[in-house]
Structures are given as C-alpha cells and as structure tokens.
C-alpha cells in the first residue's frame, strides 16, 4: 500500500467516524424531542440500536419514532458494518504486505524431489528416452 492509498484509507475512516457521530447524536436529538426522552437515554438507545445490541429496555412509543427507528436501524447498521469492513480490510492488506515482504527476503533452494532422486539413481533421462523413441519411429 503506497502512501496515497494509506492516506485515502485514513480519510475514508475519518469520514465514516464523523458520519457515525452525526448519525448517533442526530438520532438522539430526534428521540429527545419526539419521544420526550432524556438526552442520555436517547444516546443510549441510538448506540444500542446502531450496534445491534438492542436491549429492549427503551423502545419508541410514537408512530414517528417507530418509523424513524426502522430507517435509522438499517442505515446506521449499514454504516457501522461498512466502517468495520474498512478497518478489517486494512488490517488484512497491511498483514499481507508484511508477509509478502518477509517471504521476498527468504532465499529458497529447490531441493530435488524424491522422484527426481530416484530417476537420477536409476539413470533415467527423459531426453534420452525421447530421442530413442524418435529414432525407433523413424526406422519404421
């Protein structure tokens, strides 16, 4: 991952974090005014909804609150999952680059396989056999 890709990743992560904070506190403000909840309860409900914990101890009672919760749950959970997938893909990519770099430094010898060792012991030469076969075919 080059420097520009790394910066772009961090930028996307910051955008997702800002969007999550806006959604969390925006929905808490909605619940505070529409459902008449204390602001702390509204933030608590928003956080448990967006993280899919959903204890069920606080639930919306108005129709507007229920409709908003449906929309909020789908969008909020989607954004949280996108953020988590972004973080996970970054860790996987960084780890892959780490191991590719480590493997690139290893000098590998190519030992002969067991079959190649047997062929050498028995004097098996594929080129010699092919040449002998071609000579026998030409004679016919």
HELIX and SHEET records of a PDB file:
HELIX    1   1 UNK A    3  UNK A   34  1                                  32    
HELIX    2   2 UNK A   39  UNK A   50  1                                  12    
HELIX    3   3 UNK A   63  UNK A  105  1                                  43    
HELIX    4   4 UNK A  114  UNK A  122  1                                   9    
HELIX    5   5 UNK A  126  UNK A  139  1                                  14    
END                                                                             
